[in-house]
Amino acid sequence: MTDLSDAPTAPRADRRDNKNIAAAPNFDLLAGVSLRVSVEVGSTSMTLAELLAIDEGSVIELDRAATDLLDIYANGTLIAKGEIVSVDGRYGIQVAEVVAPARGLEGFERRG
């Protein structure tokens, strides 16, 4: 048996200092991860009595104008804003602006 403490040790590179990893992150590892993407048209607050009074034909007024862009969320985090389009008879969202990609997470807003 040999004593490992006598074995020569090679200098160990610290991964945190490796600029190549930061410059070219390996996104292939995450490419298959599923995210829930949702679009919020608007929201409102109402009392329980108002909620219970909703019936067919009721109109719920939302907190944004019809011309405002819609919020696009990925797993509850605001990532972009867009507008509704029709794609082969189905709804779609055309992205009008990506929310603060250069500022990192600072510009993102988490939905509660």
Biopython code that builds the backbone (N, CA, C, O; Angstrom):
import numpy as np
from Bio.PDB.StructureBuilder import StructureBuilder

atoms = [
    (1, "MET", "N", (0.824, -1.176, 0.000)),
    (1, "MET", "CA", (0.000, 0.000, 0.000)),
    (1, "MET", "C", (0.868, 1.239, 0.000)),
    (1, "MET", "O", (1.918, 1.269, 0.642)),
    (2, "THR", "N", (0.440, 2.251, -0.710)),
    (2, "THR", "CA", (1.211, 3.488, -0.748)),
    (2, "THR", "C", (0.508, 4.548, 0.073)),
    (2, "THR", "O", (-0.710, 4.521, 0.251)),
    (3, "ASP", "N", (1.286, 5.463, 0.559)),
    (3, "ASP", "CA", (0.743, 6.575, 1.322)),
    (3, "ASP", "C", (0.462, 7.723, 0.365)),
    (3, "ASP", "O", (1.386, 8.243, -0.260)),
    (4, "LEU", "N", (-0.799, 8.129, 0.239)),
    (4, "LEU", "CA", (-1.167, 9.176, -0.702)),
    (4, "LEU", "C", (-0.586, 10.522, -0.328)),
    (4, "LEU", "O", (-0.459, 11.396, -1.186)),
    (5, "SER", "N", (-0.234, 10.709, 0.915)),
    (5, "SER", "CA", (0.326, 11.996, 1.318)),
    (5, "SER", "C", (1.705, 12.211, 0.703)),
    (5, "SER", "O", (2.175, 13.347, 0.633)),
    (6, "ASP", "N", (2.363, 11.140, 0.254)),
    (6, "ASP", "CA", (3.670, 11.269, -0.385)),
    (6, "ASP", "C", (3.562, 11.543, -1.877)),
    (6, "ASP", "O", (4.556, 11.897, -2.511)),
    (7, "ALA", "N", (2.381, 11.387, -2.446)),
    (7, "ALA", "CA", (2.205, 11.565, -3.887)),
    (7, "ALA", "C", (2.336, 13.042, -4.241)),
    (7, "ALA", "O", (1.859, 13.911, -3.511)),
    (8, "PRO", "N", (2.997, 13.319, -5.383)),
    (8, "PRO", "CA", (3.102, 14.715, -5.804)),
    (8, "PRO", "C", (1.725, 15.258, -6.170)),
    (8, "PRO", "O", (0.910, 14.551, -6.763)),
    (9, "THR", "N", (1.475, 16.492, -5.821)),
    (9, "THR", "CA", (0.185, 17.097, -6.150)),
    (9, "THR", "C", (0.367, 18.123, -7.251)),
    (9, "THR", "O", (1.277, 18.951, -7.217)),
    (10, "ALA", "N", (-0.524, 18.045, -8.228)),
    (10, "ALA", "CA", (-0.508, 19.013, -9.326)),
    (10, "ALA", "C", (-1.252, 20.253, -8.870)),
    (10, "ALA", "O", (-2.208, 20.158, -8.101)),
    (11, "PRO", "N", (-0.818, 21.425, -9.342)),
    (11, "PRO", "CA", (-1.574, 22.626, -8.975)),
    (11, "PRO", "C", (-3.007, 22.501, -9.470)),
    (11, "PRO", "O", (-3.247, 22.096, -10.608)),
    (12, "ARG", "N", (-3.941, 22.848, -8.622)),
    (12, "ARG", "CA", (-5.354, 22.705, -8.941)),
    (12, "ARG", "C", (-5.931, 24.036, -9.397)),
    (12, "ARG", "O", (-5.795, 25.054, -8.718)),
    (13, "ALA", "N", (-6.569, 24.013, -10.543)),
    (13, "ALA", "CA", (-7.159, 25.247, -11.076)),
    (13, "ALA", "C", (-8.458, 25.537, -10.342)),
    (13, "ALA", "O", (-9.279, 24.642, -10.140)),
    (14, "ASP", "N", (-8.637, 26.758, -9.953)),
    (14, "ASP", "CA", (-9.871, 27.175, -9.304)),
    (14, "ASP", "C", (-10.875, 27.548, -10.391)),
    (14, "ASP", "O", (-10.635, 28.478, -11.161)),
    (15, "ARG", "N", (-11.993, 26.834, -10.460)),
    (15, "ARG", "CA", (-12.981, 27.073, -11.519)),
    (15, "ARG", "C", (-13.580, 28.463, -11.465)),
    (15, "ARG", "O", (-13.991, 28.997, -12.496)),
    (16, "ARG", "N", (-13.638, 29.056, -10.292)),
    (16, "ARG", "CA", (-14.240, 30.387, -10.184)),
    (16, "ARG", "C", (-13.405, 31.440, -10.901)),
    (16, "ARG", "O", (-13.923, 32.477, -11.315)),
    (17, "ASP", "N", (-12.092, 31.165, -11.048)),
    (17, "ASP", "CA", (-11.217, 32.128, -11.720)),
    (17, "ASP", "C", (-11.099, 31.874, -13.215)),
    (17, "ASP", "O", (-10.473, 32.665, -13.920)),
    (18, "ASN", "N", (-11.677, 30.805, -13.710)),
    (18, "ASN", "CA", (-11.569, 30.443, -15.115)),
    (18, "ASN", "C", (-12.519, 31.308, -15.940)),
    (18, "ASN", "O", (-13.735, 31.119, -15.889)),
    (19, "LYS", "N", (-11.984, 32.234, -16.681)),
    (19, "LYS", "CA", (-12.799, 33.163, -17.461)),
    (19, "LYS", "C", (-13.452, 32.468, -18.653)),
    (19, "LYS", "O", (-14.472, 32.944, -19.152)),
    (20, "ASN", "N", (-12.887, 31.352, -19.120)),
    (20, "ASN", "CA", (-13.482, 30.648, -20.248)),
    (20, "ASN", "C", (-14.851, 30.081, -19.897)),
    (20, "ASN", "O", (-15.745, 30.064, -20.744)),
    (21, "ILE", "N", (-15.030, 29.620, -18.670)),
    (21, "ILE", "CA", (-16.318, 29.085, -18.260)),
    (21, "ILE", "C", (-17.355, 30.207, -18.237)),
    (21, "ILE", "O", (-18.483, 30.024, -18.693)),
    (22, "ALA", "N", (-16.971, 31.359, -17.709)),
    (22, "ALA", "CA", (-17.905, 32.488, -17.650)),
    (22, "ALA", "C", (-18.211, 33.018, -19.046)),
    (22, "ALA", "O", (-19.331, 33.457, -19.309)),
    (23, "ALA", "N", (-17.239, 32.980, -19.932)),
    (23, "ALA", "CA", (-17.426, 33.521, -21.280)),
    (23, "ALA", "C", (-18.278, 32.601, -22.145)),
    (23, "ALA", "O", (-19.010, 33.074, -23.015)),
    (24, "ALA", "N", (-18.192, 31.299, -21.918)),
    (24, "ALA", "CA", (-18.931, 30.352, -22.751)),
    (24, "ALA", "C", (-19.637, 29.335, -21.862)),
    (24, "ALA", "O", (-19.208, 28.184, -21.791)),
    (25, "PRO", "N", (-20.710, 29.735, -21.181)),
    (25, "PRO", "CA", (-21.399, 28.785, -20.307)),
    (25, "PRO", "C", (-21.999, 27.634, -21.113)),
    (25, "PRO", "O", (-22.381, 27.807, -22.271)),
    (26, "ASN", "N", (-22.075, 26.485, -20.501)),
    (26, "ASN", "CA", (-22.576, 25.295, -21.180)),
    (26, "ASN", "C", (-24.094, 25.213, -21.027)),
    (26, "ASN", "O", (-24.599, 24.555, -20.117)),
    (27, "PHE", "N", (-24.804, 25.874, -21.908)),
    (27, "PHE", "CA", (-26.255, 25.888, -21.847)),
    (27, "PHE", "C", (-26.863, 24.578, -22.330)),
    (27, "PHE", "O", (-28.057, 24.347, -22.141)),
    (28, "ASP", "N", (-26.062, 23.720, -22.949)),
    (28, "ASP", "CA", (-26.577, 22.434, -23.413)),
    (28, "ASP", "C", (-27.129, 21.611, -22.252)),
    (28, "ASP", "O", (-28.073, 20.842, -22.433)),
    (29, "LEU", "N", (-26.553, 21.765, -21.074)),
    (29, "LEU", "CA", (-27.031, 21.013, -19.918)),
    (29, "LEU", "C", (-28.447, 21.413, -19.523)),
    (29, "LEU", "O", (-29.196, 20.600, -18.981)),
    (30, "LEU", "N", (-28.813, 22.656, -19.793)),
    (30, "LEU", "CA", (-30.116, 23.171, -19.390)),
    (30, "LEU", "C", (-31.124, 23.240, -20.525)),
    (30, "LEU", "O", (-32.286, 23.578, -20.299)),
    (31, "ALA", "N", (-30.700, 22.926, -21.732)),
    (31, "ALA", "CA", (-31.559, 23.102, -22.907)),
    (31, "ALA", "C", (-32.851, 22.303, -22.818)),
    (31, "ALA", "O", (-33.864, 22.737, -23.366)),
    (32, "GLY", "N", (-32.857, 21.166, -22.157)),
    (32, "GLY", "CA", (-34.042, 20.326, -22.077)),
    (32, "GLY", "C", (-34.936, 20.605, -20.882)),
    (32, "GLY", "O", (-35.958, 19.940, -20.710)),
    (33, "VAL", "N", (-34.571, 21.580, -20.049)),
    (33, "VAL", "CA", (-35.364, 21.887, -18.861)),
    (33, "VAL", "C", (-36.664, 22.572, -19.280)),
    (33, "VAL", "O", (-36.646, 23.546, -20.032)),
    (34, "SER", "N", (-37.788, 22.057, -18.787)),
    (34, "SER", "CA", (-39.093, 22.635, -19.123)),
    (34, "SER", "C", (-39.402, 23.813, -18.209)),
    (34, "SER", "O", (-39.155, 23.758, -17.004)),
    (35, "LEU", "N", (-39.943, 24.873, -18.790)),
    (35, "LEU", "CA", (-40.375, 26.048, -18.050)),
    (35, "LEU", "C", (-41.836, 26.294, -18.353)),
    (35, "LEU", "O", (-42.296, 26.041, -19.467)),
    (36, "ARG", "N", (-42.563, 26.781, -17.377)),
    (36, "ARG", "CA", (-43.971, 27.135, -17.580)),
    (36, "ARG", "C", (-44.020, 28.582, -18.033)),
    (36, "ARG", "O", (-43.672, 29.482, -17.268)),
    (37, "VAL", "N", (-44.446, 28.819, -19.265)),
    (37, "VAL", "CA", (-44.550, 30.176, -19.807)),
    (37, "VAL", "C", (-46.022, 30.561, -19.787)),
    (37, "VAL", "O", (-46.876, 29.830, -20.291)),
    (38, "SER", "N", (-46.305, 31.718, -19.199)),
    (38, "SER", "CA", (-47.684, 32.189, -19.117)),
    (38, "SER", "C", (-47.738, 33.668, -19.462)),
    (38, "SER", "O", (-46.734, 34.376, -19.396)),
    (39, "VAL", "N", (-48.924, 34.117, -19.829)),
    (39, "VAL", "CA", (-49.135, 35.510, -20.218)),
    (39, "VAL", "C", (-50.239, 36.079, -19.340)),
    (39, "VAL", "O", (-51.296, 35.470, -19.174)),
    (40, "GLU", "N", (-49.976, 37.257, -18.780)),
    (40, "GLU", "CA", (-50.973, 37.909, -17.931)),
    (40, "GLU", "C", (-51.564, 39.099, -18.667)),
    (40, "GLU", "O", (-50.851, 40.028, -19.047)),
    (41, "VAL", "N", (-52.865, 39.060, -18.860)),
    (41, "VAL", "CA", (-53.581, 40.141, -19.532)),
    (41, "VAL", "C", (-53.759, 41.310, -18.577)),
    (41, "VAL", "O", (-53.678, 42.465, -18.994)),
    (42, "GLY", "N", (-53.995, 41.034, -17.329)),
    (42, "GLY", "CA", (-54.192, 42.053, -16.309)),
    (42, "GLY", "C", (-54.657, 41.403, -15.032)),
    (42, "GLY", "O", (-54.800, 40.182, -14.963)),
    (43, "SER", "N", (-54.894, 42.209, -14.021)),
    (43, "SER", "CA", (-55.379, 41.676, -12.755)),
    (43, "SER", "C", (-56.247, 42.723, -12.080)),
    (43, "SER", "O", (-56.316, 43.875, -12.507)),
    (44, "THR", "N", (-56.902, 42.294, -11.023)),
    (44, "THR", "CA", (-57.741, 43.199, -10.241)),
    (44, "THR", "C", (-57.886, 42.624, -8.847)),
    (44, "THR", "O", (-57.580, 41.455, -8.613)),
    (45, "SER", "N", (-58.349, 43.437, -7.932)),
    (45, "SER", "CA", (-58.689, 42.981, -6.584)),
    (45, "SER", "C", (-60.189, 43.100, -6.413)),
    (45, "SER", "O", (-60.812, 44.046, -6.896)),
    (46, "MET", "N", (-60.756, 42.133, -5.721)),
    (46, "MET", "CA", (-62.192, 42.192, -5.454)),
    (46, "MET", "C", (-62.466, 41.513, -4.133)),
    (46, "MET", "O", (-61.672, 40.703, -3.656)),
    (47, "THR", "N", (-63.580, 41.847, -3.558)),
    (47, "THR", "CA", (-63.983, 41.226, -2.306)),
    (47, "THR", "C", (-64.555, 39.841, -2.594)),
    (47, "THR", "O", (-64.883, 39.509, -3.733)),
    (48, "LEU", "N", (-64.664, 39.058, -1.555)),
    (48, "LEU", "CA", (-65.253, 37.727, -1.703)),
    (48, "LEU", "C", (-66.698, 37.829, -2.175)),
    (48, "LEU", "O", (-67.150, 37.010, -2.975)),
    (49, "ALA", "N", (-67.418, 38.824, -1.687)),
    (49, "ALA", "CA", (-68.816, 39.012, -2.107)),
    (49, "ALA", "C", (-68.889, 39.311, -3.598)),
    (49, "ALA", "O", (-69.766, 38.793, -4.289)),
    (50, "GLU", "N", (-67.972, 40.148, -4.106)),
    (50, "GLU", "CA", (-67.952, 40.456, -5.545)),
    (50, "GLU", "C", (-67.609, 39.206, -6.357)),
    (50, "GLU", "O", (-68.179, 38.972, -7.423)),
    (51, "LEU", "N", (-66.687, 38.420, -5.852)),
    (51, "LEU", "CA", (-66.303, 37.193, -6.541)),
    (51, "LEU", "C", (-67.467, 36.214, -6.616)),
    (51, "LEU", "O", (-67.699, 35.595, -7.654)),
    (52, "LEU", "N", (-68.187, 36.077, -5.526)),
    (52, "LEU", "CA", (-69.328, 35.152, -5.498)),
    (52, "LEU", "C", (-70.494, 35.632, -6.357)),
    (52, "LEU", "O", (-71.355, 34.841, -6.742)),
    (53, "ALA", "N", (-70.520, 36.938, -6.658)),
    (53, "ALA", "CA", (-71.604, 37.495, -7.478)),
    (53, "ALA", "C", (-71.342, 37.333, -8.976)),
    (53, "ALA", "O", (-72.206, 37.668, -9.787)),
    (54, "ILE", "N", (-70.173, 36.827, -9.355)),
    (54, "ILE", "CA", (-69.867, 36.644, -10.780)),
    (54, "ILE", "C", (-70.757, 35.548, -11.361)),
    (54, "ILE", "O", (-70.938, 34.479, -10.780)),
    (55, "ASP", "N", (-71.300, 35.863, -12.529)),
    (55, "ASP", "CA", (-72.177, 34.925, -13.210)),
    (55, "ASP", "C", (-71.842, 34.988, -14.694)),
    (55, "ASP", "O", (-71.043, 35.827, -15.110)),
    (56, "GLU", "N", (-72.433, 34.122, -15.489)),
    (56, "GLU", "CA", (-72.231, 34.182, -16.938)),
    (56, "GLU", "C", (-72.597, 35.566, -17.429)),
    (56, "GLU", "O", (-73.651, 36.095, -17.075)),
    (57, "GLY", "N", (-71.737, 36.157, -18.242)),
    (57, "GLY", "CA", (-71.983, 37.471, -18.790)),
    (57, "GLY", "C", (-71.403, 38.605, -17.943)),
    (57, "GLY", "O", (-71.396, 39.756, -18.377)),
    (58, "SER", "N", (-70.918, 38.291, -16.739)),
    (58, "SER", "CA", (-70.298, 39.324, -15.899)),
    (58, "SER", "C", (-69.020, 39.824, -16.559)),
    (58, "SER", "O", (-68.335, 39.071, -17.250)),
    (59, "VAL", "N", (-68.706, 41.077, -16.347)),
    (59, "VAL", "CA", (-67.473, 41.673, -16.869)),
    (59, "VAL", "C", (-66.599, 42.054, -15.682)),
    (59, "VAL", "O", (-67.054, 42.726, -14.757)),
    (60, "ILE", "N", (-65.349, 41.625, -15.715)),
    (60, "ILE", "CA", (-64.390, 41.967, -14.669)),
    (60, "ILE", "C", (-63.414, 42.966, -15.263)),
    (60, "ILE", "O", (-62.696, 42.650, -16.212)),
    (61, "GLU", "N", (-63.385, 44.158, -14.713)),
    (61, "GLU", "CA", (-62.493, 45.206, -15.212)),
    (61, "GLU", "C", (-61.080, 44.951, -14.673)),
    (61, "GLU", "O", (-60.887, 44.732, -13.478)),
    (62, "LEU", "N", (-60.102, 44.986, -15.580)),
    (62, "LEU", "CA", (-58.707, 44.730, -15.208)),
    (62, "LEU", "C", (-57.942, 46.040, -15.056)),
    (62, "LEU", "O", (-58.442, 47.111, -15.400)),
    (63, "ASP", "N", (-56.731, 45.935, -14.539)),
    (63, "ASP", "CA", (-55.940, 47.111, -14.184)),
    (63, "ASP", "C", (-55.099, 47.696, -15.319)),
    (63, "ASP", "O", (-54.218, 48.514, -15.058)),
    (64, "ARG", "N", (-55.340, 47.310, -16.543)),
    (64, "ARG", "CA", (-54.561, 47.885, -17.641)),
    (64, "ARG", "C", (-55.432, 48.170, -18.845)),
    (64, "ARG", "O", (-56.501, 47.585, -19.023)),
    (65, "ALA", "N", (-54.943, 49.088, -19.668)),
    (65, "ALA", "CA", (-55.683, 49.485, -20.866)),
    (65, "ALA", "C", (-55.583, 48.392, -21.932)),
    (65, "ALA", "O", (-54.642, 47.598, -21.934)),
    (66, "ALA", "N", (-56.546, 48.362, -22.821)),
    (66, "ALA", "CA", (-56.576, 47.371, -23.893)),
    (66, "ALA", "C", (-55.376, 47.517, -24.827)),
    (66, "ALA", "O", (-55.010, 46.561, -25.512)),
    (67, "THR", "N", (-54.767, 48.683, -24.863)),
    (67, "THR", "CA", (-53.622, 48.910, -25.751)),
    (67, "THR", "C", (-52.280, 48.593, -25.085)),
    (67, "THR", "O", (-51.248, 48.599, -25.757)),
    (68, "ASP", "N", (-52.274, 48.315, -23.775)),
    (68, "ASP", "CA", (-51.030, 48.004, -23.066)),
    (68, "ASP", "C", (-50.494, 46.642, -23.488)),
    (68, "ASP", "O", (-51.254, 45.747, -23.859)),
    (69, "LEU", "N", (-49.168, 46.500, -23.425)),
    (69, "LEU", "CA", (-48.542, 45.211, -23.704)),
    (69, "LEU", "C", (-48.845, 44.230, -22.576)),
    (69, "LEU", "O", (-49.038, 44.632, -21.428)),
    (70, "LEU", "N", (-48.886, 42.949, -22.909)),
    (70, "LEU", "CA", (-49.142, 41.899, -21.933)),
    (70, "LEU", "C", (-47.828, 41.427, -21.321)),
    (70, "LEU", "O", (-46.787, 41.473, -21.977)),
    (71, "ASP", "N", (-47.867, 40.975, -20.068)),
    (71, "ASP", "CA", (-46.683, 40.467, -19.388)),
    (71, "ASP", "C", (-46.487, 38.996, -19.712)),
    (71, "ASP", "O", (-47.432, 38.210, -19.654)),
    (72, "ILE", "N", (-45.249, 38.621, -20.056)),
    (72, "ILE", "CA", (-44.910, 37.233, -20.346)),
    (72, "ILE", "C", (-44.001, 36.741, -19.221)),
    (72, "ILE", "O", (-42.953, 37.330, -18.957)),
    (73, "TYR", "N", (-44.412, 35.657, -18.562)),
    (73, "TYR", "CA", (-43.684, 35.111, -17.424)),
    (73, "TYR", "C", (-43.124, 33.736, -17.752)),
    (73, "TYR", "O", (-43.754, 32.967, -18.478)),
    (74, "ALA", "N", (-41.950, 33.421, -17.226)),
    (74, "ALA", "CA", (-41.392, 32.071, -17.264)),
    (74, "ALA", "C", (-41.224, 31.640, -15.813)),
    (74, "ALA", "O", (-40.450, 32.240, -15.067)),
    (75, "ASN", "N", (-41.946, 30.606, -15.420)),
    (75, "ASN", "CA", (-41.949, 30.126, -14.032)),
    (75, "ASN", "C", (-42.181, 31.249, -13.037)),
    (75, "ASN", "O", (-41.537, 31.293, -11.989)),
    (76, "GLY", "N", (-43.091, 32.154, -13.354)),
    (76, "GLY", "CA", (-43.456, 33.228, -12.439)),
    (76, "GLY", "C", (-42.561, 34.447, -12.473)),
    (76, "GLY", "O", (-42.779, 35.386, -11.707)),
    (77, "THR", "N", (-41.550, 34.461, -13.346)),
    (77, "THR", "CA", (-40.641, 35.598, -13.449)),
    (77, "THR", "C", (-40.908, 36.348, -14.748)),
    (77, "THR", "O", (-40.920, 35.755, -15.827)),
    (78, "LEU", "N", (-41.122, 37.654, -14.637)),
    (78, "LEU", "CA", (-41.380, 38.485, -15.817)),
    (78, "LEU", "C", (-40.150, 38.488, -16.716)),
    (78, "LEU", "O", (-39.061, 38.862, -16.280)),
    (79, "ILE", "N", (-40.320, 38.068, -17.977)),
    (79, "ILE", "CA", (-39.185, 38.008, -18.894)),
    (79, "ILE", "C", (-39.354, 38.900, -20.114)),
    (79, "ILE", "O", (-38.372, 39.296, -20.742)),
    (80, "ALA", "N", (-40.613, 39.218, -20.450)),
    (80, "ALA", "CA", (-40.846, 40.006, -21.664)),
    (80, "ALA", "C", (-42.247, 40.594, -21.640)),
    (80, "ALA", "O", (-43.052, 40.303, -20.756)),
    (81, "LYS", "N", (-42.515, 41.432, -22.641)),
    (81, "LYS", "CA", (-43.841, 42.007, -22.852)),
    (81, "LYS", "C", (-44.193, 41.815, -24.319)),
    (81, "LYS", "O", (-43.319, 41.855, -25.185)),
    (82, "GLY", "N", (-45.470, 41.608, -24.593)),
    (82, "GLY", "CA", (-45.860, 41.352, -25.973)),
    (82, "GLY", "C", (-47.316, 41.668, -26.220)),
    (82, "GLY", "O", (-48.025, 42.177, -25.353)),
    (83, "GLU", "N", (-47.746, 41.346, -27.447)),
    (83, "GLU", "CA", (-49.130, 41.595, -27.822)),
    (83, "GLU", "C", (-49.726, 40.346, -28.455)),
    (83, "GLU", "O", (-49.014, 39.515, -29.020)),
    (84, "ILE", "N", (-51.038, 40.231, -28.349)),
    (84, "ILE", "CA", (-51.747, 39.060, -28.860)),
    (84, "ILE", "C", (-51.760, 39.078, -30.384)),
    (84, "ILE", "O", (-52.003, 40.114, -31.003)),
    (85, "VAL", "N", (-51.494, 37.919, -30.978)),
    (85, "VAL", "CA", (-51.608, 37.733, -32.428)),
    (85, "VAL", "C", (-52.395, 36.445, -32.667)),
    (85, "VAL", "O", (-52.550, 35.627, -31.760)),
    (86, "SER", "N", (-52.879, 36.276, -33.865)),
    (86, "SER", "CA", (-53.577, 35.056, -34.247)),
    (86, "SER", "C", (-52.646, 34.213, -35.114)),
    (86, "SER", "O", (-52.095, 34.692, -36.105)),
    (87, "VAL", "N", (-52.480, 32.943, -34.722)),
    (87, "VAL", "CA", (-51.625, 32.022, -35.470)),
    (87, "VAL", "C", (-52.459, 30.791, -35.808)),
    (87, "VAL", "O", (-52.741, 29.966, -34.938)),
    (88, "ASP", "N", (-52.851, 30.672, -37.076)),
    (88, "ASP", "CA", (-53.656, 29.537, -37.530)),
    (88, "ASP", "C", (-54.904, 29.340, -36.662)),
    (88, "ASP", "O", (-55.232, 28.213, -36.289)),
    (89, "GLY", "N", (-55.587, 30.424, -36.345)),
    (89, "GLY", "CA", (-56.811, 30.340, -35.571)),
    (89, "GLY", "C", (-56.605, 30.167, -34.077)),
    (89, "GLY", "O", (-57.577, 29.979, -33.345)),
    (90, "ARG", "N", (-55.372, 30.224, -33.605)),
    (90, "ARG", "CA", (-55.075, 30.100, -32.181)),
    (90, "ARG", "C", (-54.396, 31.375, -31.701)),
    (90, "ARG", "O", (-53.826, 32.125, -32.493)),
    (91, "TYR", "N", (-54.464, 31.610, -30.402)),
    (91, "TYR", "CA", (-53.775, 32.766, -29.835)),
    (91, "TYR", "C", (-52.277, 32.547, -29.839)),
    (91, "TYR", "O", (-51.792, 31.424, -29.701)),
    (92, "GLY", "N", (-51.556, 33.643, -30.000)),
    (92, "GLY", "CA", (-50.111, 33.651, -29.874)),
    (92, "GLY", "C", (-49.700, 34.986, -29.286)),
    (92, "GLY", "O", (-50.514, 35.905, -29.206)),
    (93, "ILE", "N", (-48.457, 35.104, -28.877)),
    (93, "ILE", "CA", (-47.935, 36.353, -28.333)),
    (93, "ILE", "C", (-46.702, 36.743, -29.129)),
    (93, "ILE", "O", (-45.744, 35.977, -29.231)),
    (94, "GLN", "N", (-46.736, 37.941, -29.690)),
    (94, "GLN", "CA", (-45.567, 38.473, -30.379)),
    (94, "GLN", "C", (-44.780, 39.304, -29.368)),
    (94, "GLN", "O", (-45.306, 40.262, -28.802)),
    (95, "VAL", "N", (-43.527, 38.935, -29.145)),
    (95, "VAL", "CA", (-42.699, 39.625, -28.160)),
    (95, "VAL", "C", (-42.338, 41.006, -28.689)),
    (95, "VAL", "O", (-41.764, 41.143, -29.769)),
    (96, "ALA", "N", (-42.683, 42.027, -27.909)),
    (96, "ALA", "CA", (-42.396, 43.410, -28.285)),
    (96, "ALA", "C", (-41.140, 43.923, -27.600)),
    (96, "ALA", "O", (-40.411, 44.738, -28.165)),
    (97, "GLU", "N", (-40.885, 43.450, -26.386)),
    (97, "GLU", "CA", (-39.665, 43.848, -25.676)),
    (97, "GLU", "C", (-39.288, 42.785, -24.657)),
    (97, "GLU", "O", (-40.144, 42.199, -23.995)),
    (98, "VAL", "N", (-37.986, 42.552, -24.547)),
    (98, "VAL", "CA", (-37.456, 41.643, -23.538)),
    (98, "VAL", "C", (-37.110, 42.507, -22.333)),
    (98, "VAL", "O", (-36.528, 43.582, -22.484)),
    (99, "VAL", "N", (-37.461, 42.047, -21.150)),
    (99, "VAL", "CA", (-37.279, 42.848, -19.949)),
    (99, "VAL", "C", (-35.835, 42.792, -19.475)),
    (99, "VAL", "O", (-35.362, 41.747, -19.028)),
    (100, "ALA", "N", (-35.141, 43.910, -19.573)),
    (100, "ALA", "CA", (-33.818, 44.159, -19.000)),
    (100, "ALA", "C", (-32.827, 43.001, -19.059)),
    (100, "ALA", "O", (-32.347, 42.575, -18.008)),
    (101, "PRO", "N", (-32.499, 42.471, -20.240)),
    (101, "PRO", "CA", (-31.565, 41.343, -20.282)),
    (101, "PRO", "C", (-30.155, 41.729, -19.842)),
    (101, "PRO", "O", (-29.447, 40.891, -19.282)),
    (102, "ALA", "N", (-29.730, 42.953, -20.073)),
    (102, "ALA", "CA", (-28.364, 43.361, -19.745)),
    (102, "ALA", "C", (-28.162, 43.583, -18.249)),
    (102, "ALA", "O", (-27.030, 43.532, -17.768)),
    (103, "ARG", "N", (-29.238, 43.828, -17.509)),
    (103, "ARG", "CA", (-29.096, 44.105, -16.082)),
    (103, "ARG", "C", (-29.179, 42.854, -15.229)),
    (103, "ARG", "O", (-29.119, 42.944, -14.003)),
    (104, "GLY", "N", (-29.315, 41.686, -15.850)),
    (104, "GLY", "CA", (-29.405, 40.452, -15.088)),
    (104, "GLY", "C", (-30.698, 40.376, -14.314)),
    (104, "GLY", "O", (-31.715, 40.913, -14.754)),
    (105, "LEU", "N", (-30.679, 39.723, -13.173)),
    (105, "LEU", "CA", (-31.891, 39.514, -12.391)),
    (105, "LEU", "C", (-32.417, 40.786, -11.757)),
    (105, "LEU", "O", (-33.559, 40.817, -11.297)),
    (106, "GLU", "N", (-31.616, 41.827, -11.722)),
    (106, "GLU", "CA", (-32.040, 43.095, -11.122)),
    (106, "GLU", "C", (-33.304, 43.629, -11.779)),
    (106, "GLU", "O", (-34.151, 44.215, -11.104)),
    (107, "GLY", "N", (-33.443, 43.433, -13.093)),
    (107, "GLY", "CA", (-34.585, 43.978, -13.813)),
    (107, "GLY", "C", (-35.798, 43.071, -13.820)),
    (107, "GLY", "O", (-36.860, 43.463, -14.303)),
    (108, "PHE", "N", (-35.659, 41.855, -13.288)),
    (108, "PHE", "CA", (-36.762, 40.909, -13.324)),
    (108, "PHE", "C", (-37.660, 41.074, -12.117)),
    (108, "PHE", "O", (-37.208, 41.427, -11.028)),
    (109, "GLU", "N", (-38.905, 40.819, -12.322)),
    (109, "GLU", "CA", (-39.900, 40.976, -11.269)),
    (109, "GLU", "C", (-40.609, 39.648, -11.090)),
    (109, "GLU", "O", (-41.125, 39.090, -12.059)),
    (110, "ARG", "N", (-40.644, 39.141, -9.897)),
    (110, "ARG", "CA", (-41.281, 37.855, -9.602)),
    (110, "ARG", "C", (-42.743, 38.077, -9.267)),
    (110, "ARG", "O", (-43.073, 38.916, -8.430)),
    (111, "ARG", "N", (-43.617, 37.328, -9.919)),
    (111, "ARG", "CA", (-45.053, 37.437, -9.666)),
    (111, "ARG", "C", (-45.380, 36.682, -8.384)),
    (111, "ARG", "O", (-44.879, 35.582, -8.152)),
    (112, "GLY", "N", (-46.236, 37.295, -7.546)),
    (112, "GLY", "CA", (-46.577, 36.691, -6.249)),
    (112, "GLY", "C", (-47.689, 35.715, -6.275)),
    (112, "GLY", "O", (-48.045, 35.158, -5.236)),
]
sb = StructureBuilder()
sb.init_structure("model")
sb.init_model(0)
sb.init_chain("A")
sb.init_seg("    ")
for serial, (resi, resn, name, xyz) in enumerate(atoms, 1):
    if name == "N":
        sb.init_residue(resn, " ", resi, " ")
    sb.init_atom(name, np.array(xyz, "f"), 0.0, 1.0, " ", f" {name:<3s}", serial, name[0])
structure = sb.get_structure()
